[in-house]
Amino acid sequence: MTWFALIALISYSALCWRYSSALRTPAATPASKAMTLTLGLAMACHTLYQLGNFYSYPWHFGAAEALSLTGLLSILLYFSLRPILQLKGIEYPLCAFSGSALALSLLLPTGHPINPQQEWLVKLHFATAVLSQPLLINAAGIALLIKFSDRRLHHPHRLGALQNLPPVLTLERLLFLIVSITFVTLTITLGSGIAHLSQSSHSGGLLNHKVLFSLAAWLTLAALLFGHHRLGWRGRKAANLTLTGTVLLLLGYIGSRLVLEAILRR
């Protein structure tokens, strides 16, 4: 499976080089069909690598697997939403982000083993948690692009590789779509996790740091969606709240896993 990851990584690197070359030479326009095919190859190999990790036994999931999944979800979201959103111009940061996430996941140790013989409530909690964190990280990436795009309006010559981003309105539609999906998955994650803890002998875990930080992230996303639909929040305010929610959720899980697995080797 590592070969699939290496092919995907080479494809991401080639795409980044091609897009950066086109930016340095405005007259040179990337061959869109060839670039799309290369990006499709990267997505296919990345998907096969990720599926190989899930099909191996015993299952493992931790910081490395979460990073790889985060990068893959970025590409899957791009191909899924490209027919309905004008996402041209986002390919360069997309490839750079997905390639970096995949490369870092290859350097980190394998995550902790997962026991597949669990009750359905635990499986539901795990599945939605696995989706919520990468989705919110992707939303944070879009939030950063919105902030860069807003800065582009005032300093058009200072953004370099990010000067050809999609319009801010397109990025905002993408942001709120991902945030809405994340809010649903995070709601299920919290509900199933709290229900399981309340039924088990570990009811004292209801006040652990993961639950508290996840609940704070959920409240932040709820405030963001309410403010957007009722008060018209958008732009920098929406981007800042998205980044706040992402940091809170990272503190609850991925941050602690990175410290345990990458630094303490536990």
C-alpha positions as CSV (number, residue, x, y, z in Angstrom):
1,M,0.0,0.0,0.0
2,T,2.9,2.4,0.5
3,W,3.6,2.4,-3.2
4,F,0.1,3.9,-3.8
5,A,0.9,6.6,-1.3
6,L,4.2,7.3,-3.0
7,I,2.6,7.6,-6.5
8,A,-0.1,9.9,-5.0
9,L,2.7,12.0,-3.4
10,I,4.6,12.3,-6.6
11,S,1.5,13.3,-8.5
12,Y,0.7,16.0,-5.9
13,S,4.3,17.3,-6.1
14,A,4.2,17.4,-9.9
15,L,0.9,19.3,-9.9
16,C,2.3,21.8,-7.4
17,W,5.3,22.3,-9.6
18,R,3.2,22.7,-12.7
19,Y,0.8,25.2,-11.1
20,S,3.7,27.2,-9.6
21,S,5.4,27.3,-13.0
22,A,2.2,28.6,-14.6
23,L,2.0,31.4,-12.0
24,R,5.6,32.4,-12.7
25,T,4.9,32.5,-16.4
26,P,1.4,34.1,-16.9
27,A,1.4,33.2,-20.7
28,A,1.7,29.5,-19.8
29,T,-1.7,28.1,-19.0
30,P,-1.8,24.6,-17.4
31,A,-3.3,21.9,-19.6
32,S,-6.5,21.5,-17.7
33,K,-7.3,18.0,-19.0
34,A,-3.9,16.6,-18.2
35,M,-3.9,18.3,-14.8
36,T,-7.3,16.9,-14.0
37,L,-6.2,13.4,-15.0
38,T,-3.1,13.7,-12.8
39,L,-5.2,14.9,-9.9
40,G,-7.6,12.0,-10.5
41,L,-4.6,9.6,-10.4
42,A,-3.4,11.1,-7.2
43,M,-7.0,10.7,-5.7
44,A,-7.2,7.1,-6.9
45,C,-3.9,6.1,-5.4
46,H,-4.5,8.0,-2.2
47,T,-7.9,6.3,-1.9
48,L,-6.4,2.8,-2.4
49,Y,-3.7,3.6,0.2
50,Q,-6.3,4.7,2.7
51,L,-8.6,1.7,2.0
52,G,-5.6,-0.6,2.4
53,N,-5.0,0.8,5.9
54,F,-8.6,0.1,6.8
55,Y,-8.7,-3.4,5.3
56,S,-5.5,-4.5,7.2
57,Y,-6.0,-6.3,10.5
58,P,-5.9,-5.2,13.2
59,W,-7.2,-1.8,12.3
60,H,-5.1,1.2,13.4
61,F,-6.2,4.8,13.6
62,G,-4.3,7.8,15.0
63,A,-2.7,11.0,14.0
64,A,-1.0,9.6,10.9
65,E,-4.3,8.0,9.6
66,A,-6.3,11.1,10.4
67,L,-3.9,13.3,8.4
68,S,-4.0,11.0,5.4
69,L,-7.8,11.0,5.5
70,T,-7.9,14.8,5.8
71,G,-5.9,15.2,2.7
72,L,-8.0,12.6,0.8
73,L,-11.2,14.3,1.8
74,S,-10.0,17.6,0.4
75,I,-9.6,16.0,-3.0
76,L,-12.9,14.1,-2.8
77,L,-14.7,17.3,-1.9
78,Y,-13.1,19.1,-4.8
79,F,-14.2,16.5,-7.3
80,S,-17.7,16.3,-5.7
81,L,-18.4,20.0,-5.6
82,R,-16.6,21.1,-8.8
83,P,-19.8,20.6,-10.9
84,I,-21.8,23.0,-8.8
85,L,-19.2,25.5,-7.6
86,Q,-16.6,27.4,-9.7
87,L,-13.5,26.1,-7.9
88,K,-11.0,26.9,-10.6
89,G,-7.9,28.4,-8.9
90,I,-8.1,26.3,-5.8
91,E,-6.1,23.5,-7.2
92,Y,-2.6,24.8,-6.2
93,P,-3.3,25.1,-2.4
94,L,-5.4,21.9,-2.6
95,C,-2.6,19.8,-4.0
96,A,-0.1,21.5,-1.6
97,F,-2.3,20.7,1.4
98,S,-3.2,17.1,0.4
99,G,0.4,16.3,-0.5
100,S,1.7,17.8,2.8
101,A,-0.9,15.9,4.8
102,L,0.0,12.6,3.1
103,A,3.7,13.1,3.4
104,L,3.4,13.9,7.1
105,S,1.2,10.9,7.7
106,L,4.0,8.7,6.2
107,L,6.5,10.1,8.7
108,L,4.3,9.6,11.8
109,P,4.0,6.2,13.6
110,T,1.0,3.9,13.0
111,G,-1.9,4.8,15.2
112,H,-3.4,2.8,18.0
113,P,-5.3,-0.5,17.2
114,I,-9.0,-0.4,16.9
115,N,-11.2,-3.3,18.1
116,P,-13.9,-3.9,15.4
117,Q,-16.0,-6.1,17.8
118,Q,-17.8,-3.1,19.4
119,E,-21.4,-2.3,19.9
120,W,-23.2,-0.3,17.3
121,L,-23.1,2.9,19.4
122,V,-19.3,2.8,19.6
123,K,-19.0,2.1,15.9
124,L,-21.3,5.0,15.1
125,H,-19.3,7.3,17.4
126,F,-16.0,6.3,15.9
127,A,-17.2,6.6,12.3
128,T,-18.6,10.1,12.7
129,A,-15.6,11.2,14.8
130,V,-13.3,10.0,12.0
131,L,-15.2,12.2,9.6
132,S,-15.8,15.3,11.8
133,Q,-12.2,16.1,12.4
134,P,-10.9,16.0,8.8
135,L,-14.0,17.8,7.6
136,L,-13.5,20.7,10.1
137,I,-9.8,20.9,9.2
138,N,-10.8,21.3,5.6
139,A,-13.2,24.0,6.6
140,A,-10.4,25.7,8.4
141,G,-8.3,25.6,5.2
142,I,-11.1,27.2,3.3
143,A,-11.4,29.8,6.1
144,L,-7.7,30.7,5.6
145,L,-8.2,31.0,1.9
146,I,-11.1,33.4,2.6
147,K,-8.8,35.6,4.7
148,F,-6.2,35.5,2.0
149,S,-8.7,36.4,-0.6
150,D,-10.0,39.3,1.5
151,R,-6.4,40.5,1.8
152,R,-6.0,40.2,-1.9
153,L,-8.6,43.0,-2.4
154,H,-6.3,45.4,-0.5
155,H,-2.8,44.0,-1.5
156,P,-3.2,42.3,-4.9
157,H,0.5,41.9,-5.5
158,R,1.5,40.2,-2.2
159,L,-0.2,36.8,-2.3
160,G,2.0,35.1,-5.0
161,A,0.7,31.6,-5.5
162,L,-2.7,32.5,-4.0
163,Q,-3.5,35.3,-6.3
164,N,-5.8,33.2,-8.6
165,L,-8.1,31.9,-5.9
166,P,-11.8,31.5,-6.6
167,P,-14.1,34.5,-5.7
168,V,-14.8,35.0,-2.0
169,L,-18.5,34.3,-2.5
170,T,-17.6,30.8,-3.9
171,L,-15.2,30.1,-1.0
172,E,-17.9,31.2,1.5
173,R,-20.5,28.8,-0.1
174,L,-17.9,26.0,0.1
175,L,-17.1,26.9,3.7
176,F,-20.7,26.9,5.0
177,L,-21.4,23.7,3.1
178,I,-18.5,21.9,4.8
179,V,-19.3,23.5,8.2
180,S,-23.0,22.3,7.9
181,I,-21.9,18.7,7.1
182,T,-19.4,18.8,10.0
183,F,-22.0,20.1,12.4
184,V,-24.3,17.1,11.6
185,T,-21.5,14.6,12.0
186,L,-20.2,16.3,15.2
187,T,-23.7,16.3,16.6
188,I,-23.9,12.5,16.0
189,T,-20.4,12.0,17.5
190,L,-21.2,13.9,20.7
191,G,-24.7,12.3,21.0
192,S,-23.4,8.7,20.5
193,G,-20.3,9.3,22.7
194,I,-22.3,10.8,25.6
195,A,-24.9,8.1,25.3
196,H,-22.3,5.4,25.4
197,L,-20.5,6.9,28.4
198,S,-23.7,7.4,30.3
199,Q,-24.6,3.7,29.8
200,S,-21.2,2.3,30.7
201,S,-19.3,2.2,34.0
202,H,-17.2,5.1,32.7
203,S,-19.8,7.8,33.3
204,G,-17.2,9.9,35.0
205,G,-15.7,10.3,31.5
206,L,-18.5,12.7,30.6
207,L,-16.3,15.5,31.9
208,N,-13.1,14.5,30.2
209,H,-11.2,17.0,28.0
210,K,-12.3,15.4,24.8
211,V,-16.0,15.8,25.5
212,L,-15.5,19.4,26.8
213,F,-13.4,20.6,23.9
214,S,-15.7,18.8,21.4
215,L,-18.8,20.4,23.0
216,A,-17.1,23.8,22.8
217,A,-16.3,23.2,19.1
218,W,-20.0,22.2,18.5
219,L,-21.3,25.3,20.2
220,T,-18.9,27.4,18.1
221,L,-20.2,25.9,14.9
222,A,-23.8,26.2,16.1
223,A,-23.2,29.9,16.7
224,L,-21.6,30.3,13.3
225,L,-24.5,28.7,11.4
226,F,-27.1,30.6,13.4
227,G,-25.2,33.9,12.9
228,H,-24.9,33.2,9.2
229,H,-28.5,32.3,8.5
230,R,-30.1,34.9,10.9
231,L,-27.6,37.7,11.2
232,G,-25.7,37.4,7.9
233,W,-22.3,36.6,9.3
234,R,-19.8,36.0,6.6
235,G,-16.2,36.9,5.5
236,R,-13.7,37.4,8.3
237,K,-16.1,36.7,11.1
238,A,-17.1,33.4,9.6
239,A,-13.5,32.5,8.9
240,N,-12.4,33.3,12.5
241,L,-15.2,31.3,14.1
242,T,-14.4,28.3,11.9
243,L,-10.7,28.5,12.9
244,T,-11.8,28.8,16.5
245,G,-14.0,25.7,16.3
246,T,-11.2,23.8,14.5
247,V,-8.6,24.6,17.2
248,L,-11.0,23.5,20.0
249,L,-11.7,20.2,18.3
250,L,-8.0,19.6,17.7
251,L,-7.2,20.3,21.3
252,G,-9.8,17.6,22.2
253,Y,-8.3,14.8,20.2
254,I,-5.7,15.1,17.4
255,G,-3.5,17.4,19.5
256,S,-3.4,14.9,22.4
257,R,-2.8,12.0,19.9
258,L,0.1,13.8,18.3
259,V,1.7,14.3,21.6
260,L,1.2,10.7,22.7
261,E,2.1,9.0,19.4
262,A,4.7,11.3,17.8
263,I,6.5,12.6,20.9
264,L,5.9,10.2,23.8
265,R,5.6,7.1,21.5
266,R,2.6,5.8,23.5
